Amino acid sequence: MKWKLRIPLMLFIFGLVSGIYQYYPNIMISQENFLINSIQFLVSIGIPIYILEKTQINEKQVNFLFGILLIFSGVLIDYLMI
């Protein structure tokens, strides 16, 4: 069974960026302003997703188990980097 990479890569990016921001909380631009922190977090998720869309990597067909493995690794990265 084949699956497009769009959803697995998106969930992997969510887990990766979330793990990075949890492990390195000092990379935030402002420690007091939550609006700027939220914008920075959303931009750091949006840029890789935009790049993947423009390069058409999200359109590739992969095996279903590879997609599940990619999602699981994103969740695992987020969990381990706390």
Rosetta blueprint (number, residue, H / E / L):
1 M L
2 K E
3 W E
4 K E
5 L L
6 R H
7 I H
8 P H
9 L H
10 M H
11 L H
12 F H
13 I H
14 F H
15 G H
16 L H
17 V H
18 S H
19 G H
20 I H
21 Y H
22 Q H
23 Y H
24 Y L
25 P H
26 N H
27 I H
28 M L
29 I L
30 S L
31 Q L
32 E L
33 N L
34 F H
35 L H
36 I H
37 N H
38 S H
39 I H
40 Q H
41 F H
42 L H
43 V H
44 S H
45 I H
46 G H
47 I H
48 P H
49 I H
50 Y H
51 I H
52 L H
53 E H
54 K H
55 T L
56 Q L
57 I H
58 N H
59 E H
60 K L
61 Q E
62 V E
63 N E
64 F H
65 L H
66 F H
67 G H
68 I H
69 L H
70 L H
71 I H
72 F H
73 S H
74 G H
75 V H
76 L H
77 I H
78 D H
79 Y H
80 L H
81 M L
82 I L
